[in-house]
């Protein structure tokens, strides 16, 4: 259940942009990026779990830990970074849902969007055990459809080159999208709740396996989409050709289940942060989480690809730096150790790339 909860959050909207990213950088280069960044996020997820377990005092969420380690300045920066960032993530899920609703016979446009929003918002008020059961059942269906797609693709040549010439900007293109696809920090508190008896070995194994399994599932999905697509589309699904109708329907259902999974757990994490770190009442925190993504969407943020790259590169880059520096203080580790320095450089490069894009 804990591994499923972890993987269920990680395997969200990001899975649908990865085939397009791989088509731009080449298959082998994409595998390299995915492997390196999987190790990066395993380290980040383990660091954050250790911060939660070993920080003394009352239970907090991300912003609360930032206040403990960095003071008020860190607290307000973390509030802006995590809560605003997660609201944009939820908005991305809303934007993507619109693409898949008509494929399963549900209303398109605003009506379909409101329907998905309502169904995804209600479980935010469930407890973690109920959510984990939902994640476990839906993940079985998700993995089954991905492997069925892989079965249809097996033996077919990829419709992209294994190597692609990469420009300076092309080198940094995968950062934001793959960061977004591997980030599972918001699931860590729920995973920890599954190990209240102090079984930290099982906790570590669940985090490692939940992150690694997600990356392996991505490889199967990416290969299948690249082999079955005429022209690789940004959302991965609309470019598929030559598949039976039932499989295309299953993929659309997969997409919606995927978005629904992650929307719920991320919504719970934001609600708990508003409650524990800011001090809002339960109903106030829940109301904000329910209303904010819909408000952002109707404010004009409806194009998911730029949103994913920006959110992954900037917000998750900053989040990664915060976690590394908090963990460093917790462990009293040297700043220029290989592990810490490598992580800080990777996240700084991602942030710098997104900042440059804002001015060109």
C-alpha positions in Angstrom: 0.0 0.0 0.0 2.8 2.4 0.9 4.7 1.8 -2.4 1.4 2.2 -4.3 0.7 5.4 -2.6 4.1 6.7 -3.4 4.0 5.6 -7.0 0.4 6.8 -7.4 1.4 10.4 -6.6 4.6 10.3 -8.8 2.9 8.8 -11.8 0.7 11.8 -12.6 0.3 14.2 -15.4 4.0 14.1 -16.2 3.9 10.7 -17.8 2.0 12.1 -20.8 4.7 14.7 -21.7 7.7 12.3 -21.4 7.3 10.7 -24.9 7.3 14.1 -26.5 10.4 15.1 -24.5 12.2 11.9 -25.5 11.4 12.6 -29.1 13.2 15.9 -28.9 16.4 14.7 -27.2 16.6 11.1 -28.5 15.7 7.8 -26.8 19.0 7.0 -25.2 19.6 10.5 -24.0 16.1 10.5 -22.5 16.9 7.2 -20.6 20.0 8.8 -19.3 18.2 11.9 -18.0 15.5 9.7 -16.5 18.0 7.4 -14.7 20.0 10.3 -13.3 17.0 12.2 -12.1 15.4 9.1 -10.6 18.5 8.8 -8.3 18.2 12.5 -7.6 14.6 12.2 -6.4 15.2 9.0 -4.5 17.7 11.1 -2.5 15.4 14.0 -2.1 12.5 11.8 -1.0 14.7 10.0 1.6 16.1 13.3 2.8 12.6 14.8 3.3 11.4 11.6 5.2 14.3 12.0 7.5 13.5 15.6 8.1 10.0 14.7 9.1 11.0 11.9 11.4 13.9 13.5 13.2 12.8 17.1 13.5 11.7 17.6 17.1 8.5 19.4 18.0 5.0 19.3 16.7 4.1 17.8 13.3 4.5 20.1 10.4 4.4 20.2 6.6 7.0 21.6 4.2 6.6 25.3 5.1 6.7 24.5 8.8 10.0 22.7 8.5 11.4 25.6 6.5 10.5 27.9 9.4 12.3 25.7 11.9 15.5 25.5 9.8 15.5 28.9 8.0 13.4 31.2 10.2 10.6 33.5 9.0 12.2 34.3 5.6 12.4 30.6 4.8 8.9 30.1 6.0 7.3 32.7 3.8 9.4 31.6 0.8 8.3 28.0 1.4 4.7 29.0 1.6 4.9 30.8 -1.7 6.9 28.1 -3.3 5.0 25.0 -2.2 1.4 26.1 -1.9 1.4 28.2 -5.0 3.4 25.6 -6.8 1.0 22.8 -5.8 -2.0 24.9 -6.9 -0.4 25.2 -10.3 0.1 21.4 -10.3 -3.6 20.9 -9.6 -4.4 23.3 -12.4 -2.2 21.3 -14.8 -4.3 18.2 -13.9 -7.5 20.1 -14.7 -6.1 21.3 -18.0 -5.1 17.8 -19.0 -8.4 16.3 -18.0 -10.2 18.3 -20.6 -8.2 16.5 -23.3 -9.3 13.0 -22.2 -12.9 13.4 -21.0 -14.5 13.2 -24.5 -12.7 10.0 -25.3 -14.5 8.2 -22.5 -17.9 9.7 -23.4 -18.0 12.4 -20.8 -18.9 16.0 -21.5 -16.2 18.2 -23.0 -15.4 21.8 -22.2 -16.5 23.6 -19.0 -19.1 21.0 -18.0 -16.6 18.1 -18.2 -14.0 20.2 -16.4 -16.4 20.9 -13.5 -17.3 17.2 -13.3 -13.7 16.1 -13.0 -12.9 18.9 -10.5 -15.9 17.9 -8.3 -15.1 14.2 -8.3 -11.4 14.9 -7.6 -12.1 17.4 -4.9 -14.4 15.4 -2.7 -11.8 12.7 -1.6 -9.5 15.4 -0.4 -11.5 15.2 2.8 -10.9 11.4 3.2 -8.3 10.0 5.6 -4.9 8.6 4.4 -5.9 4.9 4.7 -9.0 5.4 2.5 -6.9 7.3 -0.1 -4.2 4.6 -0.1 -6.8 1.9 -0.8 -8.2 3.9 -3.7 -4.6 4.4 -5.0 -3.8 0.7 -4.7 -6.9 -0.4 -6.7 -6.5 2.3 -9.4 -2.8 1.7 -9.8 -3.4 -1.9 -10.7 -5.6 -0.7 -13.5 -3.0 1.9 -14.6 -0.2 -0.6 -14.7 -2.3 -3.1 -16.5 -3.2 -0.7 -19.4 0.5 0.4 -19.7 1.7 -3.1 -20.1 -1.1 -3.9 -22.6 0.1 -0.9 -24.6 3.6 -2.2 -24.4 2.5 -5.6 -25.6 1.1 -4.0 -28.8 4.3 -2.0 -29.3 6.7 -4.9 -28.7 9.0 -5.5 -31.7 8.1 -2.3 -33.5 10.8 0.2 -34.4 10.8 3.5 -32.5 9.6 6.5 -34.6 12.5 8.6 -33.3 16.3 8.5 -33.5 18.3 7.0 -30.6 20.5 10.1 -30.8 19.5 13.6 -31.5 21.7 16.7 -31.9 21.1 18.8 -28.8 21.5 22.5 -28.6 22.4 24.5 -25.4 18.7 25.0 -24.7 17.8 21.5 -25.8 20.2 20.1 -23.1 18.0 21.7 -20.4 14.7 20.9 -22.0 14.1 17.6 -20.1 14.8 19.1 -16.6 11.4 20.6 -15.8 9.3 17.8 -17.3 11.2 15.0 -15.8 11.4 16.7 -12.4 7.7 17.1 -12.6 7.3 13.4 -13.5 9.4 12.1 -10.6 8.4 14.5 -7.7 6.6 12.7 -4.9 7.4 14.9 -1.9 3.8 15.5 -1.2 3.2 11.7 -0.6 6.0 11.3 2.0 3.9 12.3 5.0 1.2 9.9 4.0 3.8 7.1 3.5 5.2 7.8 6.9 1.8 7.5 8.4 1.9 3.9 7.3 4.9 3.2 9.5 3.9 4.7 12.9 5.5 1.7 14.6 8.9 3.1 13.7 9.8 0.6 11.0 12.2 3.0 9.2 13.7 0.3 7.1 10.3 -0.5 5.5 9.7 3.2 5.1 13.0 3.7 3.2 12.3 0.7 1.1 8.8 1.9 0.2 10.2 5.3 -0.8 13.0 3.9 -2.9 10.7 1.3 -4.6 7.9 3.8 -5.1 10.2 6.2 -6.9 12.1 3.5 -8.9 9.0 1.6 -10.0 7.5 4.8 -11.3 10.6 5.4 -13.5 10.4 1.8 -14.8 6.7 2.2 -15.7 7.7 5.4 -17.5 10.1 3.5 -19.7 7.5 1.0 -20.7 5.0 3.8 -21.5 7.5 5.9 -23.4 8.7 3.0 -25.5 5.1 2.0 -26.4 4.0 5.5 -27.3 7.1 6.2 -29.4 6.7 2.9 -31.3 2.9 3.4 -31.9 2.8 7.1 -32.7 2.7 8.6 -36.2 3.9 12.0 -34.9 4.5 12.1 -31.2 1.9 14.5 -29.6 2.5 16.6 -26.6 -0.1 14.6 -24.6 1.2 11.2 -25.9 -2.3 9.8 -26.6 -3.7 11.7 -29.5 -0.7 10.8 -31.7 -1.3 7.0 -31.4 -2.3 5.2 -34.6 -3.4 1.6 -35.5 -4.7 0.6 -32.1 -8.1 -1.1 -31.4 -10.8 1.2 -30.0 -10.9 -0.6 -26.7 -7.3 0.1 -26.0 -7.6 3.8 -27.0 -10.6 4.0 -24.6 -8.5 2.2 -21.9 -5.7 4.8 -22.3 -8.2 7.6 -21.9 -9.5 6.0 -18.8 -5.9 5.5 -17.6 -5.2 9.2 -18.1 -8.2 10.3 -16.0 -7.5 7.8 -13.3 -3.9 9.0 -13.2 -4.8 12.6 -12.9 -7.5 11.8 -10.3 -5.0 9.8 -8.2 -2.4 12.6 -7.9 -5.0 15.4 -7.6 -6.4 13.8 -4.4 -3.1 13.2 -2.6 -1.6 16.5 -3.6 -4.8 18.2 -2.5 -4.6 16.5 0.8 -1.0 17.6 1.3 -1.8 21.3 0.5 -4.8 21.1 2.8 -2.6 19.8 5.7 0.0 22.4 5.0 -2.6 25.2 5.2 -3.9 23.7 8.4 -0.7 22.9 10.2 1.7 25.5 8.9 -0.6 28.5 8.5 -3.1 27.6 11.2 -6.3 27.6 9.2 -9.3 25.6 10.3 -10.0 22.4 8.5 -13.0 23.7 6.6 -11.0 26.9 5.6 -8.0 24.9 4.3 -10.3 22.5 2.4 -12.3 25.3 0.8 -9.1 27.0 -0.5 -7.7 23.8 -1.9 -11.0 23.1 -3.7 -11.5 26.6 -5.1 -7.9 27.7 -5.9 -7.1 25.4 -8.9 -10.4 26.2 -10.6 -9.8 29.9 -10.2 -6.3 29.7 -11.6 -7.6 27.7 -14.6 -10.2 30.2 -15.5 -7.7 33.0 -15.1 -6.1 31.8 -18.3 -3.6 29.1 -17.3 -4.8 26.3 -19.6 -1.8 25.2 -21.7 -0.3 22.3 -19.8 3.1 21.9 -21.5 4.5 25.3 -20.5 2.9 24.9 -17.1 4.6 21.5 -16.5 8.1 22.8 -17.6 7.8 26.0 -15.5 6.4 24.2 -12.5 8.9 21.4 -12.6 12.0 23.5 -13.3 11.3 26.5 -11.0 9.0 25.4 -8.2 10.4 21.9 -7.8 14.0 23.1 -8.3 13.5 25.5 -5.4 11.8 22.8 -3.4 14.7 20.5 -4.0 17.3 23.1 -2.8 15.2 23.7 0.3 15.1 20.0 1.2 18.8 19.6 0.6 19.7 22.5 2.8 17.3 21.5 5.6 18.7 18.0 5.6 22.2 19.4 5.7 21.4 21.4 8.8 19.7 18.3 10.4 22.7 16.1 9.8 25.3 18.9 10.2 26.8 17.8 6.9 29.4 19.8 5.0 28.1 21.9 2.2 30.6 20.8 -0.4 30.2 17.1 0.1 29.6 15.3 -3.3 26.0 14.4 -2.5 24.9 17.9 -1.4 26.9 19.8 -4.0 25.7 17.6 -6.9 22.0 18.0 -5.9 22.4 21.8 -5.5 24.0 22.2 -8.9 21.3 20.1 -10.7 18.5 22.0 -9.1 20.2 25.4 -9.7 20.7 24.6 -13.4 17.0 23.8 -13.7 16.0 27.1 -12.0 18.4 29.1 -14.0 17.1 27.7 -17.3 13.5 28.6 -16.4 14.5 32.1 -15.4 16.4 32.6 -18.7 13.3 31.5 -20.6 11.2 34.2 -19.0 13.4 36.9 -20.6 13.8 35.5 -24.1 
